[in-house]
């Protein structure tokens, strides 16, 4: 997919710009919570999507762990996109990037609602639940269309 929207690991100097995107979507997620997410790169992977002008238009945070029912699970509590003119393409590109990164997982879960704070993201009981978010079966082998 050649959309002109590169998806990369979030750079430290883009963290504040990414937080402004979160604030548009979920104003109750505090700057302190966001700072904890950014500081926890050993547990959470943050990816961002930029438009050709260099503005952050998409953001996702995920971790991969072993779920008691789903098996190897890519858990995605943060998935945010914003654009006035190309919102569908941006969401597709970010989701496709996550699908590529989920190779080796059994499922990918996108949370149905944004976490209220960092503690909720880190909550192991919440991770182990099966009754929230959208569970997507991950491809066991990469599809040629995703390469």
N, CA, C and O of each residue as an XYZ file, in Angstrom:
588
protein
N       0.860     -1.175      0.000
C       0.000      0.000      0.000
C       0.897      1.227      0.000
O       1.628      1.458      0.963
N       0.853      1.998     -1.045
C       1.668      3.200     -1.148
C       0.766      4.410     -0.973
O       0.194      4.918     -1.937
N       0.648      4.858      0.250
C      -0.275      5.933      0.556
C       0.425      7.246      0.839
O      -0.224      8.291      0.878
N       1.741      7.218      1.038
C       2.440      8.430      1.426
C       2.363      8.699      2.918
O       2.741      9.778      3.374
N       1.878      7.735      3.680
C       1.774      7.858      5.134
C       2.671      6.816      5.792
O       2.236      5.686      6.016
N       3.906      7.173      6.104
C       4.785      6.186      6.737
C       4.393      5.932      8.197
O       4.000      6.849      8.917
N       4.508      4.686      8.610
C       4.263      4.292      9.994
C       5.600      3.841     10.576
O       6.267      2.962     10.030
N       5.973      4.456     11.686
C       7.249      4.146     12.334
C       7.052      4.095     13.835
O       6.026      4.531     14.358
N       8.048      3.558     14.519
C       8.048      3.662     15.971
C       8.017      5.148     16.337
O       8.663      5.971     15.689
N       7.263      5.473     17.374
C       7.140      6.860     17.800
C       8.497      7.369     18.276
O       9.133      6.765     19.139
N       8.919      8.469     17.709
C      10.165      9.095     18.132
C       9.892      9.962     19.355
O       8.819     10.554     19.478
N      10.854     10.032     20.247
C      10.693     10.801     21.473
C      10.300     12.243     21.192
O       9.475     12.815     21.904
N      10.888     12.833     20.152
C      10.573     14.234     19.855
C       9.177     14.407     19.248
O       8.714     15.537     19.093
N       8.502     13.310     18.904
C       7.119     13.392     18.411
C       6.087     13.077     19.497
O       4.884     13.147     19.244
N       6.544     12.732     20.697
C       5.624     12.311     21.758
C       4.629     13.399     22.125
O       3.456     13.103     22.351
N       5.067     14.644     22.188
C       4.151     15.738     22.529
C       3.117     15.954     21.428
O       1.946     16.199     21.717
N       3.540     15.866     20.178
C       2.601     15.994     19.055
C       1.586     14.852     19.082
O       0.402     15.061     18.815
N       2.049     13.657     19.403
C       1.145     12.508     19.494
C       0.145     12.710     20.618
O      -1.024     12.350     20.480
N       0.591     13.282     21.726
C      -0.335     13.528     22.839
C      -1.413     14.531     22.433
O      -2.558     14.411     22.869
N      -1.071     15.502     21.617
C      -2.097     16.457     21.180
C      -3.174     15.750     20.364
O      -4.339     16.144     20.401
N      -2.792     14.711     19.630
C      -3.773     13.903     18.894
C      -4.687     13.159     19.874
O      -5.900     13.098     19.673
N      -4.107     12.600     20.920
C      -4.901     11.909     21.944
C      -5.864     12.884     22.608
O      -7.018     12.540     22.866
N      -5.401     14.085     22.883
C      -6.246     15.065     23.560
C      -7.474     15.438     22.740
O      -8.530     15.729     23.301
N      -7.344     15.430     21.427
C      -8.506     15.707     20.567
C      -9.530     14.580     20.704
O     -10.733     14.829     20.780
N      -9.043     13.348     20.734
C      -9.945     12.187     20.773
C     -10.449     11.877     22.177
O     -11.614     11.524     22.358
N      -9.574     12.007     23.169
C      -9.907     11.601     24.539
C      -9.319     12.614     25.521
O      -8.243     12.388     26.075
N     -10.011     13.714     25.737
C      -9.450     14.771     26.589
C      -9.170     14.349     28.032
O      -8.381     14.999     28.717
N      -9.802     13.275     28.503
C      -9.608     12.871     29.902
C      -8.317     12.089     30.130
O      -7.940     11.874     31.282
N      -7.625     11.658     29.076
C      -6.364     10.934     29.243
C      -5.283     11.974     29.542
O      -4.947     12.786     28.680
N      -4.742     11.949     30.757
C      -3.879     13.041     31.238
C      -2.477     13.000     30.637
O      -2.023     11.973     30.134
N      -1.809     14.144     30.706
C      -0.422     14.248     30.257
C       0.478     13.342     31.094
O       1.439     12.774     30.575
N       0.175     13.203     32.377
C       0.968     12.307     33.232
C       0.819     10.855     32.787
O       1.795     10.105     32.744
N      -0.425     10.463     32.455
C      -0.629      9.101     31.958
C       0.125      8.888     30.650
O       0.744      7.843     30.447
N       0.072      9.885     29.759
C       0.784      9.764     28.487
C       2.295      9.656     28.718
O       2.971      8.874     28.050
N       2.815     10.431     29.652
C       4.247     10.366     29.970
C       4.620      8.966     30.466
O       5.701      8.470     30.150
N       3.749      8.331     31.232
C       4.007      6.967     31.696
C       4.010      5.976     30.536
O       4.826      5.055     30.500
N       3.097      6.169     29.590
C       3.065      5.292     28.411
C       4.379      5.420     27.649
O       5.001      4.416     27.300
N       4.800      6.652     27.392
C       6.025      6.894     26.629
C       7.241      6.338     27.370
O       8.158      5.805     26.745
N       7.251      6.461     28.688
C       8.390      5.991     29.491
C       8.431      4.464     29.624
O       9.426      3.912     30.094
N       7.376      3.792     29.222
C       7.319      2.333     29.399
C       7.575      1.586     28.096
O       6.894      0.610     27.782
N       8.548      2.049     27.355
C       8.872      1.430     26.062
C       9.325     -0.016     26.203
O       9.351     -0.753     25.217
N       9.681     -0.432     27.408
C      10.055     -1.827     27.610
C       8.832     -2.749     27.611
O       8.962     -3.957     27.417
N       7.630     -2.167     27.833
C       6.403     -2.975     27.861
C       5.434     -2.634     26.723
O       4.660     -3.489     26.294
N       5.472     -1.422     26.245
C       4.536     -0.958     25.221
C       5.301     -0.507     23.988
O       6.338      0.149     24.092
N       4.789     -0.860     22.834
C       5.348     -0.381     21.573
C       4.414      0.707     21.058
O       3.202      0.512     20.973
N       4.987      1.840     20.719
C       4.211      2.967     20.208
C       4.588      3.203     18.754
O       5.765      3.346     18.421
N       3.581      3.242     17.894
C       3.816      3.537     16.482
C       2.990      4.756     16.095
O       1.883      4.967     16.589
N       3.562      5.549     15.198
C       2.854      6.742     14.738
C       2.862      6.789     13.223
O       3.730      6.218     12.562
N       1.889      7.473     12.706
C       1.747      7.668     11.268
C       1.794      9.166     11.027
O       1.108      9.932     11.703
N       2.606      9.582     10.062
C       2.710     11.001      9.737
C       2.210     11.249      8.320
O       2.334     10.399      7.438
N       1.644     12.436      8.126
C       1.240     12.830      6.778
C       2.465     13.392      6.046
O       3.517     13.571      6.660
N       2.342     13.669      4.756
C       3.498     14.162      3.997
C       4.099     15.457      4.555
O       5.278     15.735      4.331
N       3.303     16.246      5.275
C       3.819     17.485      5.866
C       4.537     17.241      7.194
O       5.115     18.166      7.765
N       4.504     16.008      7.685
C       5.204     15.679      8.920
C       4.357     15.725     10.180
O       4.888     15.593     11.282
N       3.041     15.913     10.037
C       2.152     15.946     11.196
C       1.726     14.532     11.592
O       1.431     13.701     10.732
N       1.697     14.268     12.896
C       1.240     12.973     13.385
C      -0.269     12.887     13.177
O      -1.023     13.695     13.721
N      -0.707     11.906     12.388
C      -2.132     11.727     12.075
C      -2.695     10.423     12.606
O      -3.906     10.204     12.578
N      -1.811      9.554     13.092
C      -2.264      8.283     13.634
C      -1.306      7.808     14.710
O      -0.111      8.100     14.677
N      -1.855      7.070     15.666
C      -1.057      6.602     16.789
C      -1.646      5.311     17.318
O      -2.864      5.176     17.427
N      -0.787      4.366     17.647
C      -1.229      3.126     18.283
C      -0.205      2.725     19.331
O       0.996      2.937     19.168
N      -0.706      2.143     20.408
C       0.151      1.569     21.457
C      -0.287      0.119     21.628
O      -1.480     -0.173     21.715
N       0.692     -0.789     21.677
C       0.339     -2.201     21.838
C       1.405     -2.925     22.638
O       2.542     -2.472     22.767
N       1.000     -4.055     23.163
C       1.929     -5.003     23.790
C       1.503     -6.400     23.358
O       0.345     -6.635     23.014
N       2.443     -7.301     23.382
C       2.160     -8.685     23.026
C       2.390     -9.537     24.265
O       3.435     -9.456     24.911
N       1.391    -10.358     24.584
C       1.491    -11.218     25.751
C       0.688    -12.485     25.551
O       0.022    -12.664     24.531
N       0.759    -13.360     26.534
C       0.019    -14.620     26.468
C      -1.297    -14.448     27.224
O      -1.313    -14.203     28.430
N      -2.385    -14.582     26.494
C      -3.733    -14.466     27.039
C      -4.227    -15.876     27.368
O      -3.956    -16.806     26.609
N      -4.956    -16.059     28.500
C      -5.376    -17.411     28.890
C      -6.319    -18.105     27.909
O      -6.372    -19.334     27.885
N      -7.055    -17.358     27.109
C      -7.978    -17.958     26.135
C      -7.463    -17.780     24.713
O      -7.480    -18.719     23.917
N      -7.008    -16.582     24.399
C      -6.629    -16.242     23.024
C      -5.247    -16.732     22.629
O      -4.933    -16.801     21.441
N      -4.426    -17.071     23.596
C      -3.050    -17.439     23.264
C      -2.206    -16.185     23.129
O      -2.353    -15.239     23.903
N      -1.330    -16.181     22.150
C      -0.459    -15.011     21.942
C      -1.313    -13.873     21.386
O      -1.891    -13.979     20.304
N      -1.377    -12.783     22.154
C      -2.303    -11.677     21.862
C      -1.561    -10.364     21.712
O      -0.763     -9.986     22.570
N      -1.833     -9.668     20.608
C      -1.409     -8.272     20.481
C      -2.559     -7.429     21.029
O      -3.641     -7.388     20.444
N      -2.318     -6.761     22.151
C      -3.326     -5.955     22.830
C      -3.117     -4.492     22.454
O      -2.041     -3.943     22.692
N      -4.138     -3.849     21.868
C      -4.023     -2.490     21.340
C      -5.039     -1.581     22.045
O      -6.150     -1.403     21.548
N      -4.672     -1.011     23.190
C      -5.616     -0.131     23.878
C      -5.712      1.260     23.262
O      -6.722      1.944     23.425
N      -4.661      1.682     22.555
C      -4.663      3.012     21.939
C      -4.569      2.857     20.432
O      -3.598      2.310     19.909
N      -5.581      3.341     19.747
C      -5.615      3.391     18.292
C      -6.373      4.665     17.942
O      -7.595      4.723     18.085
N      -5.657      5.680     17.487
C      -6.256      6.988     17.224
C      -5.802      7.468     15.861
O      -4.613      7.424     15.547
N      -6.739      7.926     15.052
C      -6.406      8.565     13.785
C      -7.213      9.844     13.657
O      -8.313      9.960     14.197
N      -6.652     10.795     12.937
C      -7.358     12.060     12.739
C      -6.906     12.715     11.443
O      -5.712     12.893     11.201
N      -7.867     13.064     10.630
C      -7.611     13.803      9.409
C      -8.937     14.320      8.887
O      -9.956     13.632      8.957
N      -8.917     15.495      8.381
C     -10.137     16.072      7.819
C     -10.389     15.524      6.415
O     -11.537     15.382      5.996
N      -9.308     15.217      5.689
C      -9.484     14.854      4.284
C      -9.195     13.390      3.953
O      -9.603     12.921      2.891
N      -8.505     12.655      4.824
C      -8.097     11.300      4.447
C      -8.181     10.327      5.618
O      -7.301      9.483      5.783
N      -9.216     10.435      6.421
C      -9.325      9.645      7.649
C      -9.388      8.138      7.398
O      -8.788      7.368      8.149
N     -10.093      7.710      6.373
C     -10.242      6.274      6.107
C      -8.897      5.666      5.703
O      -8.523      4.606      6.205
N      -8.182      6.315      4.817
C      -6.886      5.799      4.385
C      -5.907      5.735      5.544
O      -5.176      4.755      5.687
N      -5.888      6.764      6.367
C      -4.979      6.792      7.518
C      -5.287      5.635      8.464
O      -4.371      4.957      8.929
N      -6.553      5.406      8.751
C      -6.930      4.287      9.625
C      -6.535      2.948      8.994
O      -6.038      2.061      9.688
N      -6.752      2.798      7.688
C      -6.384      1.553      7.004
C      -4.884      1.302      7.048
O      -4.447      0.179      7.296
N      -4.097      2.341      6.809
C      -2.641      2.187      6.800
C      -2.139      1.819      8.194
O      -1.283      0.945      8.332
N      -2.661      2.475      9.222
C      -2.231      2.171     10.588
C      -2.649      0.752     10.983
O      -1.863      0.016     11.581
N      -3.881      0.370     10.649
C      -4.347     -0.981     10.974
C      -3.522     -2.037     10.240
O      -3.161     -3.057     10.828
N      -3.221     -1.804      8.970
C      -2.414     -2.741      8.189
C      -1.019     -2.878      8.795
O      -0.456     -3.973      8.824
N      -0.471     -1.785      9.271
C       0.829     -1.837      9.928
C       0.766     -2.705     11.180
O       1.679     -3.488     11.442
N      -0.304     -2.569     11.950
C      -0.462     -3.417     13.132
C      -0.609     -4.880     12.737
O      -0.042     -5.755     13.389
N      -1.365     -5.156     11.675
C      -1.507     -6.546     11.217
C      -0.148     -7.142     10.872
O       0.125     -8.297     11.201
N       0.703     -6.365     10.213
C       2.050     -6.846      9.896
C       2.827     -7.169     11.164
O       3.531     -8.176     11.236
N       2.693     -6.312     12.151
C       3.429     -6.474     13.403
C       2.862     -7.617     14.256
O       3.520     -8.079     15.188
N       1.649     -8.071     13.940
C       1.028     -9.130     14.738
C       1.385    -10.537     14.260
O       0.875    -11.516     14.805
N       2.238    -10.654     13.266
C       2.646    -11.967     12.774
C       3.230    -12.753     13.951
O       4.075    -12.249     14.691
N       2.775    -13.964     14.104
C       3.195    -14.796     15.225
C       2.200    -14.775     16.375
O       2.299    -15.574     17.306
N       1.237    -13.856     16.308
C       0.192    -13.799     17.333
C      -1.015    -14.609     16.855
O      -1.197    -14.827     15.657
N      -1.828    -15.045     17.804
C      -3.068    -15.728     17.469
C      -4.198    -14.726     17.232
O      -5.018    -14.903     16.332
N      -4.231    -13.673     18.053
C      -5.265    -12.650     17.951
C      -4.662    -11.270     18.160
O      -3.595    -11.112     18.754
N      -5.385    -10.272     17.649
C      -5.107     -8.871     17.923
C      -6.400     -8.305     18.509
O      -7.478     -8.522     17.955
N      -6.300     -7.580     19.631
C      -7.490     -6.979     20.242
C      -7.353     -5.463     20.219
O      -6.398     -4.904     20.758
N      -8.329     -4.804     19.583
C      -8.435     -3.352     19.638
C      -9.494     -3.025     20.682
O     -10.638     -3.468     20.576
N      -9.116     -2.261     21.673
C     -10.046     -1.930     22.747
C     -11.239     -1.168     22.200
O     -11.107     -0.350     21.290
N     -12.403     -1.444     22.764
C     -13.635     -0.792     22.336
C     -13.742      0.654     22.778
O     -14.448      1.454     22.163
N     -13.041      0.980     23.844
C     -12.990      2.369     24.303
C     -11.577      2.665     24.768
O     -10.837      1.768     25.170
N     -11.224      3.911     24.709
C      -9.889      4.339     25.110
C      -9.709      4.091     26.607
O     -10.656      4.294     27.367
N      -8.537      3.664     27.055
C      -8.341      3.462     28.495
C      -8.483      4.779     29.247
O      -8.124      5.838     28.734
N      -9.004      4.706     30.455
C      -9.203      5.929     31.240
C      -7.888      6.468     31.776
O      -7.763      7.669     32.015
N      -6.904      5.592     31.967
C      -5.595      6.023     32.460
C      -4.571      4.922     32.196
O      -4.907      3.841     31.710
N      -3.314      5.221     32.528
C      -2.238      4.262     32.301
C      -2.417      3.003     33.142
O      -2.098      1.902     32.693
N      -2.923      3.163     34.353
C      -3.129      2.000     35.230
C      -4.078      0.989     34.589
O      -3.878     -0.218     34.721
N      -5.104      1.473     33.901
C      -6.023      0.556     33.223
C      -5.314     -0.195     32.097
O      -5.575     -1.379     31.885
N      -4.424      0.480     31.375
C      -3.653     -0.192     30.326
C      -2.787     -1.305     30.906
O      -2.630     -2.357     30.286
N      -2.236     -1.082     32.066
C      -1.306     -2.016     32.691
C      -2.001     -3.119     33.479
O      -1.352     -4.078     33.897
N      -3.295     -3.000     33.686
C      -4.030     -3.931     34.536
C      -4.055     -5.332     33.916
O      -4.622     -5.538     32.843
N      -3.436     -6.282     34.605
C      -3.353     -7.652     34.086
C      -4.720     -8.348     34.049
O      -4.972     -9.164     33.163
N      -5.595     -8.036     34.996
C      -6.943     -8.612     34.962
C      -7.674     -8.166     33.698
O      -8.367     -8.959     33.062
N      -7.516     -6.904     33.343
C      -8.148     -6.386     32.114
C      -7.548     -7.074     30.890
O      -8.266     -7.418     29.951
N      -6.232     -7.272     30.904
C      -5.585     -7.957     29.785
C      -6.142     -9.366     29.610
O      -6.350     -9.817     28.484
N      -6.382    -10.053     30.707
C      -6.819    -11.455     30.650
C      -8.295    -11.624     30.314
O      -8.732    -12.731     30.000
N      -9.068    -10.544     30.376
C     -10.491    -10.665     30.048
C     -10.669    -10.905     28.549
O      -9.819    -10.541     27.736
N     -11.776    -11.516     28.214
C     -12.106    -11.844     26.831
C     -13.274    -10.996     26.335
O     -13.582    -10.991     25.143
N     -13.916    -10.285     27.246
C     -15.198     -9.642     26.947
C     -15.112     -8.163     26.615
O     -16.089     -7.442     26.815
N     -13.987     -7.686     26.118
C     -13.944     -6.278     25.712
C     -13.093     -6.120     24.458
O     -12.146     -6.870     24.223
N     -13.455     -5.136     23.677
C     -12.700     -4.842     22.473
C     -13.089     -5.724     21.296
O     -13.945     -6.601     21.404
N     -12.450     -5.470     20.195
C     -12.650     -6.230     18.962
C     -11.496     -7.206     18.817
O     -10.343     -6.802     18.669
N     -11.812     -8.493     18.861
C     -10.794     -9.538     18.700
C     -10.713     -9.896     17.220
O     -11.715    -10.257     16.602
N      -9.526     -9.794     16.668
C      -9.284    -10.099     15.262
C      -8.288    -11.244     15.209
O      -7.210    -11.170     15.800
N      -8.653    -12.299     14.501
C      -7.711    -13.410     14.359
C      -6.532    -12.921     13.531
O      -6.705    -12.391     12.434
N      -5.338    -13.105     14.066
C      -4.128    -12.678     13.370
C      -3.738    -13.730     12.347
O      -3.923    -14.926     12.570
N      -3.206    -13.283     11.242
C      -2.713    -14.214     10.228
C      -1.501    -14.945     10.782
O      -0.607    -14.329     11.361
N      -1.475    -16.256     10.602
C      -0.332    -17.040     11.048
C       0.845    -16.878     10.091
O       2.002    -16.969     10.502
N       0.553    -16.639      8.829
C       1.579    -16.394      7.837
C       1.276    -15.051      7.199
O       0.108    -14.706      7.022
N       2.289    -14.295      6.855
C       2.022    -13.005      6.235
C       1.375    -13.170      4.860
O       1.843    -13.948      4.029
N       0.319    -12.441      4.640
C      -0.330    -12.429      3.341
C       0.532    -11.613      2.375
O       1.119    -10.610      2.781
N       0.619    -12.019      1.113
C       1.391    -11.221      0.146
C       0.886     -9.784      0.067
O       1.663     -8.873     -0.218
N      -0.397     -9.571      0.312
C      -0.948     -8.219      0.257
C      -0.444     -7.356      1.405
O      -0.462     -6.129      1.306
N       0.010     -7.981      2.503
C       0.487     -7.213      3.654
C       1.989     -6.965      3.617
O       2.518     -6.251      4.469
N       2.670     -7.536      2.659
C       4.129     -7.373      2.593
C       4.533     -6.111      1.903
O       5.725     -5.835      1.771
